[in-house]
């Protein structure tokens, strides 16, 4: 779950350049109060997204369960539509399957506003999904933006026109974008009229005003827009058949910006169109370099595109982006240069390399940095995977096998499973790449609770690891007489599956056998660390608590030396569980809070839910009934965000039930339920903050 929001939900920050639209804003606000589906339609660049965002911020307080934003522009097709919407409402969906059932369950009892931005290229699948969600969730309201209506029964459509060209709002937008206080009469007013008040066209003109002055821009637009259509520009091809003159005006404005760009800027504009998400200079250089665009000229060309408002200025993380309409224009020029396939392949190769580096850096001090890098580039990693599934399935298997574990840790289980299953089906690659992908798929299936399929994948993973490390001439392990990392990870997967199905003896035997045969210490590789982690949990399940605690503390010290986060967080969970089993709830609480800090840094909703359960159990064991009820209610909110009922290791479930029954009796059932429900319906982030503050804090 996002832990930085001050209110329930997630909406992007508003654009400070929002101007006017008072009447339209009132219409959208009134429509949201009366209708469950409101779609704002209009041409590209007319300001649909800005209006919807302003309306959503304005209406958010009316929805107890929040207002949530989904940018559909990052999707090429409908395959991951449900997964993206689920992620946008903080449903880290751990349920199996590909239908919208988990999303329907998540929203069924909520009163929330779901904003679906840029639906036009997915209008039919969006319509089907929206109809299903509205039927399942009576308290749901959907605000959509699209170049055409979705066509769902009960839809209220609000057609958004450009700003009145001769009115004060168009001039105000131009003034703000250009940073200059133009008089109403003169070149600026003429520019607004010539560009018909289209906000995106006005922003592009404002960028040129900053470079050339208003009079020069007016003259250039006059000569172009007064010419016959065929003599204006090579315009974008759109399929819409409404507002044709305004489409031509917007296309002409974009084409004019294109013509004013330098040849290198135009080339970069075209190549940048392959990015579906935000991009930084390093990625732009790797993907778009070549020919006249090199490390010396490309940054200058990018700066030029920023100055002309074709590319948005970098955010705090140094990432740029393009608006969809401008990106589409660049894509048409990329196609005309004949470079579409070449640049798409370069994009896929770059993000495949990024995925490989992320996997390599997982075991070490840069784990958290690369985990966040994978998350930040998620859209383009997924775009690269889709490209490789079509053109090079073996490379697709390599890419998804490198990032799937990080995706699963982040709660993107459906996307991880979907990509892994497709790549495994299409690729014929054997050895390390396949074994690693099978391991990642097995972990994903275990986290989804799909234990039958996970068992089959676990066995396939073990066979593939043996093939890679013993049958192939250039094995990837420690030698044919010793198991390598692939076999270790296969054993860790088998052990994890045994643990989650209540078989700690089997888990101990399988990882113990492999660890005894392998050379090296626990910190020598991520696979060895994972095997030792499974063994610690197995010993706990077997009741060998002192041994489990001793091993866990040694492993945690190694993780601290490595600055390794994921295993350290899991060890804190185990140490909390051991404290409970040994009758030491105070120690259990300390470790549970350390686990929660780690899982919050990793953005892992499932980990937060598990950590809150063990903390609630420790508080209940210590007799702190009110705090236990509060933490337990927050935990239930996080469990619901995973789409699953409460679960965890069998030993913890039994302890949780035992001590919860005790504190329910001690403080009274009504008091417990009141506190529990208050935490469940409050802001989950606030509940997590309260849990982390510990005793002695308000």
C-alpha positions in Angstrom: 0.0 0.0 0.0 1.1 3.6 -0.6 2.2 5.0 2.7 2.6 8.6 1.9 -1.0 9.6 1.1 -2.7 11.9 3.7 -6.2 10.8 2.6 -7.5 7.5 1.5 -7.0 6.9 -2.2 -4.4 8.0 -4.7 -4.6 10.9 -7.1 -1.7 12.5 -8.9 -0.9 16.1 -8.0 -2.8 18.6 -9.9 -1.2 20.5 -12.8 -0.6 24.1 -11.5 -1.4 25.3 -15.1 -5.1 24.5 -14.8 -7.1 27.5 -16.1 -10.8 28.2 -16.3 -13.2 25.4 -16.9 -15.5 26.5 -14.1 -18.7 25.6 -16.0 -17.3 22.3 -17.1 -16.1 21.5 -13.6 -19.5 22.1 -12.2 -21.1 19.9 -14.8 -18.7 17.0 -14.0 -19.2 17.5 -10.3 -23.0 17.5 -10.7 -22.9 14.4 -12.9 -20.8 12.5 -10.4 -23.4 13.2 -7.8 -26.2 11.8 -10.0 -24.6 9.1 -12.1 -22.3 6.1 -11.4 -20.4 6.4 -14.7 -19.4 9.7 -16.1 -17.2 9.9 -19.2 -15.5 13.1 -20.3 -15.0 13.0 -24.1 -13.1 15.3 -26.5 -10.3 15.5 -28.9 -6.7 14.8 -27.9 -5.1 17.8 -26.2 -8.4 19.4 -25.2 -7.8 18.9 -21.4 -9.8 15.8 -20.5 -7.2 14.5 -18.1 -6.7 17.9 -16.3 -10.5 18.4 -15.9 -11.0 14.8 -14.6 -8.1 15.2 -12.1 -9.4 18.5 -10.8 -12.9 17.1 -10.5 -11.6 14.0 -8.7 -9.7 16.1 -6.2 -12.8 18.2 -5.7 -15.0 15.2 -5.1 -12.6 12.9 -3.2 -14.0 13.9 0.2 -17.5 12.5 -0.8 -16.0 9.0 -1.1 -15.2 7.4 2.3 -13.0 4.8 0.6 -11.1 7.3 -1.5 -10.6 8.4 -5.1 -8.1 6.3 -7.1 -6.4 7.1 -10.5 -5.6 4.7 -13.3 -3.6 5.8 -16.3 -4.5 3.4 -19.1 -2.3 5.1 -21.6 0.6 2.8 -20.6 -1.2 -0.3 -21.9 -0.9 -1.5 -25.5 -3.7 -4.1 -25.2 -6.3 -5.4 -22.7 -4.3 -8.4 -21.4 -3.1 -6.5 -18.2 -6.1 -4.2 -17.9 -7.5 -5.8 -14.8 -4.0 -6.1 -13.2 -3.4 -2.3 -13.8 -6.7 -1.3 -12.3 -6.2 -3.6 -9.3 -2.8 -2.1 -8.7 -4.2 1.4 -8.9 -6.7 0.8 -6.1 -3.9 -0.8 -4.0 -5.2 -4.3 -4.5 -1.9 -6.2 -4.6 -4.0 -9.1 -6.0 -2.6 -12.4 -4.7 -5.6 -14.4 -6.0 -5.1 -16.7 -9.0 -6.9 -16.4 -12.3 -7.2 -13.6 -14.8 -10.8 -12.4 -14.4 -12.0 -9.3 -12.5 -13.4 -11.4 -9.7 -10.8 -10.3 -7.2 -11.2 -6.7 -8.1 -15.0 -7.0 -7.8 -14.6 -8.5 -4.3 -12.2 -5.7 -3.4 -14.7 -3.0 -4.4 -17.9 -4.7 -3.4 -18.5 -3.0 -0.1 -16.6 0.2 -0.8 -17.8 3.7 -1.6 -15.0 5.0 -3.9 -14.3 7.0 -7.0 -12.3 5.2 -9.7 -10.9 7.4 -12.4 -9.9 5.6 -15.7 -7.8 8.0 -17.8 -7.3 7.5 -21.6 -9.7 4.8 -22.3 -10.1 5.3 -26.1 -7.7 2.6 -27.3 -9.3 0.1 -24.9 -12.9 1.3 -25.1 -14.5 -2.1 -25.5 -12.6 -4.0 -22.8 -12.9 -0.9 -20.5 -16.7 -1.0 -21.1 -16.9 -4.7 -20.2 -14.8 -4.2 -17.1 -16.7 -1.1 -15.9 -20.1 -2.8 -16.4 -18.9 -5.8 -14.3 -17.5 -3.6 -11.6 -20.6 -1.4 -11.4 -22.8 -4.5 -11.1 -20.6 -5.9 -8.3 -20.0 -2.8 -6.3 -23.1 -0.6 -5.6 -21.0 2.1 -4.0 -18.6 2.5 -6.9 -18.5 5.6 -9.1 -16.4 5.7 -12.3 -15.1 8.8 -14.0 -13.5 8.0 -17.4 -11.8 10.1 -20.0 -11.9 9.0 -23.6 -12.0 10.4 -27.1 -15.3 8.5 -27.5 -18.0 7.3 -25.1 -17.6 3.8 -23.6 -21.2 2.8 -24.4 -22.1 1.3 -21.1 -25.7 1.5 -19.9 -26.3 4.5 -17.7 -23.2 6.3 -18.9 -23.4 10.1 -18.6 -21.2 11.7 -21.3 -19.8 15.2 -21.0 -18.3 16.5 -24.2 -15.4 18.8 -23.5 -14.9 21.6 -26.0 -11.8 23.8 -26.3 -11.6 27.0 -24.3 -13.5 29.8 -25.9 -10.8 31.2 -28.3 -11.6 34.8 -27.8 -12.4 34.5 -24.1 -10.2 35.3 -21.1 -9.4 31.6 -20.2 -7.5 30.8 -23.4 -5.5 34.0 -23.0 -4.9 33.2 -19.3 -3.5 29.8 -20.2 -1.2 31.2 -22.9 0.0 33.8 -20.4 0.7 31.3 -17.7 2.4 28.8 -20.0 4.6 31.5 -21.7 5.3 33.3 -18.4 4.4 36.7 -19.9 1.5 39.0 -19.3 0.2 39.7 -22.8 -2.4 42.3 -23.6 -5.7 41.0 -24.7 -5.5 42.8 -28.0 -2.6 41.9 -30.1 -0.6 38.9 -31.2 -1.4 36.7 -28.2 -5.2 37.1 -28.7 -4.8 36.3 -32.4 -2.8 33.1 -31.5 -5.7 32.0 -29.2 -8.2 32.4 -31.9 -6.1 30.7 -34.6 -5.5 27.7 -32.3 -9.2 27.6 -31.5 -8.6 27.6 -27.7 -7.2 24.0 -27.7 -5.1 23.8 -24.5 -2.3 21.5 -25.8 -1.9 23.7 -28.9 -1.7 26.8 -26.8 1.0 25.2 -24.6 3.1 24.4 -27.7 2.6 27.9 -29.0 3.6 29.3 -25.6 6.9 27.4 -25.7 7.7 29.0 -29.1 6.7 32.4 -27.8 9.4 32.0 -25.1 11.9 31.3 -27.9 10.7 33.7 -30.7 8.2 36.2 -29.3 4.4 36.4 -29.7 4.5 38.3 -33.0 6.7 35.8 -34.8 4.5 32.9 -33.6 1.4 34.7 -34.7 2.8 35.2 -38.2 4.0 31.6 -38.6 0.7 30.2 -37.5 -1.2 32.6 -39.8 0.8 31.5 -42.8 0.2 27.8 -42.0 -3.3 27.7 -40.8 -4.6 29.9 -43.6 -3.1 27.6 -46.2 -5.1 24.8 -47.8 -5.2 21.7 -45.6 -2.9 19.7 -47.9 -0.3 22.4 -47.7 -0.2 22.8 -44.0 1.7 19.9 -42.5 1.9 16.1 -42.8 -0.8 15.6 -40.3 -1.5 12.8 -37.8 -3.9 10.2 -38.9 -6.7 9.6 -36.3 -9.7 7.4 -36.6 -12.2 9.8 -35.0 -14.8 11.3 -37.2 -15.9 14.1 -34.8 -14.7 17.7 -34.5 -12.7 17.4 -37.8 -11.6 21.0 -38.0 -10.3 21.0 -34.4 -8.4 17.8 -35.1 -6.8 19.6 -38.0 -5.9 22.6 -35.9 -4.3 20.5 -33.2 -2.4 18.4 -35.7 -1.3 21.5 -37.4 0.0 22.9 -34.1 1.9 19.7 -33.3 3.2 19.6 -36.9 4.3 23.3 -36.6 6.2 22.4 -33.4 7.8 19.5 -35.3 8.8 21.7 -38.2 10.4 24.3 -35.8 12.4 21.6 -34.1 16.0 20.9 -35.3 16.6 17.7 -37.3 18.2 16.1 -34.3 15.2 17.1 -32.1 12.8 15.6 -34.7 14.8 12.4 -34.8 14.8 12.1 -31.0 11.1 13.0 -30.8 10.4 10.0 -33.1 12.6 7.6 -31.2 11.3 8.6 -27.8 7.8 7.5 -28.8 8.8 3.9 -28.0 8.7 4.8 -24.2 5.3 4.1 -22.7 6.2 5.4 -19.2 8.6 8.1 -17.8 12.2 7.9 -19.0 15.5 9.4 -17.7 18.4 10.6 -19.7 20.3 7.3 -19.4 17.5 5.3 -20.8 16.8 7.9 -23.6 20.5 7.7 -24.5 20.6 3.9 -24.6 17.4 3.5 -26.6 17.5 6.6 -28.9 21.2 7.0 -29.6 22.7 6.1 -32.9 23.7 8.0 -36.0 23.8 11.7 -35.4 22.4 11.3 -31.9 25.3 10.5 -29.6 26.2 11.2 -26.0 27.2 14.7 -26.9 24.2 15.7 -29.1 21.4 13.8 -27.5 21.2 15.7 -24.2 21.1 19.0 -26.2 18.3 17.7 -28.4 16.3 16.5 -25.3 16.7 20.0 -23.8 15.4 21.5 -27.0 12.3 19.3 -26.8 11.8 20.3 -23.2 12.0 24.0 -24.1 9.4 23.5 -26.8 7.1 21.6 -24.4 7.2 18.5 -26.6 8.7 16.7 -23.6 7.8 17.5 -20.0 10.5 18.8 -17.8 12.2 16.2 -15.5 10.5 15.4 -12.2 12.3 15.2 -8.9 13.7 11.8 -9.9 15.0 13.2 -13.2 12.4 11.4 -15.3 10.7 13.0 -18.4 7.5 12.0 -20.1 5.5 12.8 -23.3 1.8 13.4 -23.6 0.0 10.6 -25.5 -1.0 12.8 -28.4 2.5 14.1 -28.9 3.9 10.6 -28.5 1.5 9.3 -31.2 2.8 12.0 -33.6 6.3 10.9 -33.0 5.4 7.3 -33.6 4.0 8.2 -37.1 7.4 9.8 -38.0 9.3 6.9 -36.5 7.3 4.6 -38.8 8.1 6.8 -41.8 11.8 6.6 -41.1 11.5 2.9 -41.1 13.0 2.6 -37.6 10.0 1.4 -35.7 11.2 -2.1 -35.3 14.8 -1.2 -34.8 14.1 1.2 -32.0 11.6 -1.1 -30.4 14.2 -3.8 -30.4 16.7 -1.4 -28.9 14.2 -0.5 -26.2 13.5 -4.1 -25.4 17.3 -4.9 -25.2 17.9 -2.0 -22.9 15.2 -3.0 -20.4 16.3 -6.6 -20.7 19.7 -5.4 -19.6 18.3 -3.3 -16.8 16.4 -6.4 -15.6 19.5 -8.5 -15.6 21.4 -5.9 -13.6 18.6 -5.7 -11.1 18.8 -9.5 -10.6 22.6 -9.4 -10.2 22.4 -6.5 -7.7 19.6 -8.2 -5.7 22.2 -9.8 -3.4 24.0 -6.9 -1.9 24.1 -3.3 -0.8 22.2 -2.0 -3.8 19.2 -4.3 -3.5 16.8 -1.7 -2.4 17.9 0.8 -5.0 17.4 -1.8 -7.8 14.1 -3.0 -6.4 12.9 0.6 -6.6 14.4 1.0 -10.1 12.5 -2.0 -11.3 9.3 -0.5 -9.8 9.9 2.9 -11.4 10.5 1.4 -14.9 7.6 -1.1 -14.6 5.6 0.2 -17.5 8.6 0.0 -20.0 9.8 -3.4 -18.6 6.3 -4.7 -19.4 6.4 -3.0 -22.8 9.8 -4.6 -23.5 8.5 -8.0 -22.4 5.5 -7.8 -24.7 7.8 -6.9 -27.6 10.1 -9.9 -26.8 7.3 -12.3 -26.5 6.5 -11.5 -30.1 10.0 -11.3 -31.5 12.4 -13.3 -29.2 10.7 -15.6 -26.7 14.0 -16.8 -25.3 15.0 -13.2 -24.5 11.5 -12.7 -23.0 12.1 -15.6 -20.7 15.4 -14.1 -19.6 13.8 -10.7 -18.9 10.8 -11.8 -17.0 12.8 -14.4 -15.1 15.0 -11.5 -13.9 12.3 -9.3 -12.6 9.4 -11.6 -11.7 10.5 -12.1 -8.1 10.7 -8.4 -7.6 7.3 -8.0 -9.2 5.9 -10.7 -6.8 7.5 -9.0 -3.8 5.8 -5.8 -4.9 2.4 -7.6 -5.1 2.2 -7.7 -8.9 1.6 -11.5 -8.8 -0.8 -11.6 -11.8 1.6 -9.8 -14.0 4.5 -11.9 -12.9 2.6 -15.1 -13.4 1.1 -14.0 -16.8 4.6 -13.1 -18.2 6.3 -16.2 -16.8 3.7 -18.6 -18.1 3.6 -17.0 -21.6 7.4 -16.9 -21.9 7.8 -20.5 -20.6 5.2 -21.6 -23.2 6.8 -19.8 -26.1 10.5 -20.2 -25.3 12.4 -23.4 -26.0 15.4 -22.2 -24.0 16.8 -24.7 -21.5 19.2 -24.5 -18.6 19.7 -21.5 -16.2 17.2 -19.2 -17.8 14.3 -21.7 -17.7 15.2 -23.0 -14.2 15.2 -19.4 -12.9 11.8 -18.6 -14.5 10.3 -21.9 -13.1 11.6 -20.9 -9.6 10.0 -17.4 -9.9 6.8 -18.9 -11.1 6.7 -21.4 -8.3 7.2 -18.6 -5.7 4.4 -16.7 -7.3 2.0 -19.6 -7.2 2.8 -20.3 -3.6 2.0 -16.6 -2.7 -1.3 -17.0 -4.6 -2.1 -20.1 -2.6 -2.1 -22.3 -5.7 -0.3 -25.2 -4.0 -1.2 -27.9 -6.5 0.2 -26.1 -9.6 3.1 -24.9 -7.4 4.1 -28.5 -6.6 4.2 -29.3 -10.3 6.3 -26.2 -11.1 8.6 -27.0 -8.1 9.3 -30.5 -9.5 10.0 -29.1 -13.0 12.3 -26.5 -11.5 14.3 -29.2 -9.7 14.7 -31.2 -12.9 15.7 -28.1 -14.9 18.3 -27.2 -12.3 19.8 -30.7 -12.4 19.9 -30.5 -16.2 21.6 -27.1 -16.1 24.2 -27.9 -13.5 25.0 -31.5 -14.2 23.9 -32.4 -17.7 25.2 -29.3 -19.6 29.0 -29.2 -20.4 29.3 -25.6 -19.0 27.2 -25.9 -15.9 26.2 -22.8 -13.9 26.8 -24.3 -10.4 29.7 -25.0 -8.2 30.8 -28.0 -10.1 29.2 -31.3 -11.1 29.9 -32.8 -7.8 28.3 -30.0 -5.9 24.8 -28.3 -6.2 24.9 -24.8 -7.5 22.6 -21.8 -7.0 19.9 -23.2 -9.3 19.6 -26.4 -7.3 19.7 -24.3 -4.1 16.8 -22.2 -5.3 14.9 -25.2 -6.4 15.3 -26.6 -2.9 14.3 -23.3 -1.3 11.1 -23.4 -3.5 10.3 -26.9 -2.4 10.9 -25.9 1.2 8.7 -22.8 1.0 5.9 -25.0 -0.4 6.3 -27.5 2.4 6.3 -24.8 5.0 3.1 -23.1 3.7 1.3 -26.5 3.6 2.2 -27.4 7.2 5.2 -29.8 6.5 8.2 -28.3 8.4 10.0 -31.7 8.5 9.9 -32.0 4.7 11.1 -28.4 4.4 14.0 -29.0 6.8 15.0 -32.2 5.0 15.0 -30.8 1.4 17.0 -27.6 2.2 19.2 -29.4 4.7 20.2 -32.0 2.2 21.2 -29.4 -0.5 23.0 -27.1 2.0 25.0 -30.0 3.4 26.2 -30.8 -0.1 26.9 -27.3 -1.3 30.1 -25.4 -0.8 30.2 -21.8 0.6 28.7 -19.8 3.3 25.1 -18.5 3.8 26.0 -15.0 2.4 27.8 -16.2 -0.7 24.7 -15.9 -2.9 21.0 -15.0 -2.8 20.1 -18.7 -3.3 22.1 -19.8 -0.3 20.6 -17.1 1.8 17.1 -18.2 0.8 17.8 -21.8 1.6 19.1 -20.9 5.1 16.0 -18.7 5.6 13.7 -21.7 4.8 15.7 -23.8 7.2 15.2 -21.3 10.0 11.5 -21.3 9.5 11.5 -25.1 9.3 13.3 -25.4 12.7 10.7 -23.0 14.1 7.9 -25.1 12.9 9.6 -28.2 14.4 9.7 -26.5 17.8 13.5 -26.2 17.8 13.2 -22.6 18.9 16.6 -21.9 20.4 18.4 -23.3 17.4 16.1 -21.4 15.0 16.6 -18.1 16.9 20.4 -18.6 17.0 20.5 -19.2 13.2 18.2 -16.3 12.6 20.3 -13.9 14.5 23.5 -15.0 12.7 21.7 -14.6 9.3 20.4 -11.2 10.3 23.9 -10.0 11.1 25.1 -11.2 7.7 22.2 -9.4 6.0 23.0 -6.2 7.9 26.6 -6.4 6.6 25.3 -6.9 3.1 22.7 -4.2 3.5 20.2 -6.9 2.3 16.6 -6.0 3.0 14.3 -8.8 1.8 15.8 -11.7 3.8 16.4 -9.5 6.8 12.7 -8.5 6.9 11.7 -12.2 6.7 14.0 -13.0 9.5 12.4 -10.3 11.7 9.1 -12.1 11.1 10.6 -15.4 12.1 12.2 -13.9 15.3 8.9 -12.3 16.2 7.2 -15.7 15.8 9.9 -17.4 17.9 9.4 -14.8 20.6 5.7 -15.6 20.7 6.3 -19.3 20.9 8.8 -18.8 23.7 6.3 -16.7 25.7 8.1 -13.4 25.2 5.6 -11.0 23.6 7.8 -7.9 24.3 10.6 -9.3 22.1 8.1 -10.4 19.6 6.7 -6.9 19.3 10.2 -5.4 18.7 10.9 -7.8 15.8 7.4 -7.4 14.4 7.8 -3.7 14.2 11.3 -4.1 12.6 9.6 -6.4 10.0 6.9 -3.8 9.3 9.5 -1.1 8.7 11.2 -3.4 6.2 8.0 -4.4 4.4 6.9 -0.8 4.2 10.2 0.2 2.5 9.6 -2.6 0.0 6.0 -1.7 -0.6 4.9 -5.2 0.1 1.2 -5.3 1.2 1.3 -9.0 1.9 4.4 -8.6 4.2 2.7 -5.7 6.0 -0.4 -7.8 6.5 1.7 -10.7 7.9 3.7 -8.3 10.2 0.5 -6.7 11.6 -0.9 -10.1 12.4 2.2 -11.1 14.4 2.3 -7.7 16.1 -1.4 -7.9 17.0 -0.8 -11.4 18.4 2.1 -10.2 20.5 0.1 -7.3 21.9 -2.8 -9.6 22.7 -0.3 -12.0 24.5 0.9 -9.0 26.5 -2.6 -8.2 27.6 -2.8 -4.9 25.5 -6.3 -5.5 24.3 -7.1 -2.1 22.8 -3.8 -1.9 20.9 -4.2 -5.5 19.7 -7.7 -4.7 18.4 -6.4 -1.6 16.6 -3.5 -3.4 15.0 -5.7 -6.3 14.0 -8.2 -4.1 12.3 -5.4 -2.4 10.4 -4.1 -5.8 9.5 -7.5 -6.8 8.1 -7.5 -3.8 5.9 -4.1 -4.8 4.4 -5.3 -8.4 4.0 -8.2 -7.1 2.0 -5.8 -5.2 -0.2 -4.2 -8.6 -1.2 -7.6 -10.0 -2.2 -7.1 -13.0 0.1 -8.5 -14.0 3.5 -6.1 -13.9 6.4 -3.4 -16.5 6.2 0.2 -17.2 7.3 2.2 -20.0 8.9 -0.1 -22.5 10.7 1.6 -21.9 14.1 0.9 -18.1 14.0 -2.7 -18.6 13.0 -3.3 -20.8 16.1 -1.6 -18.3 18.4 -3.5 -15.4 16.9 -6.8 -17.0 17.5 -5.9 -18.0 21.1 -4.7 -14.6 22.3 -7.3 -12.7 20.4 -10.1 -14.7 22.1 -8.4 -13.8 25.5 -8.3 -10.1 24.9 -11.8 -10.1 23.5 -13.0 -11.5 26.8 -10.8 -9.1 28.8 -11.9 -5.8 27.3 -15.4 -7.0 26.2 -16.6 -8.0 22.8 -18.3 -4.7 22.0 -15.2 -2.6 22.8 -13.0 -4.9 20.8 -15.3 -4.8 17.8 -15.6 -1.0 17.9 -11.8 -0.5 17.9 -11.3 -3.2 15.3 -13.9 -1.6 12.9 -12.5 1.9 13.4 -9.1 0.7 12.4 -10.5 -1.3 9.5 -12.4 1.6 8.0 -9.8 4.3 8.7 -6.8 5.1 6.7 -4.5 2.0 6.5 -1.4 4.2 6.5 -2.5 5.9 9.7 -3.1 2.5 11.3 0.4 1.3 10.3 1.9 4.5 11.7 0.2 3.8 15.0 1.4 0.2 15.0 5.0 1.3 14.4 5.0 4.0 17.1 5.0 1.3 19.8 4.2 1.7 23.5 4.5 5.1 25.2 3.6 7.0 22.1 0.3 8.8 21.4 
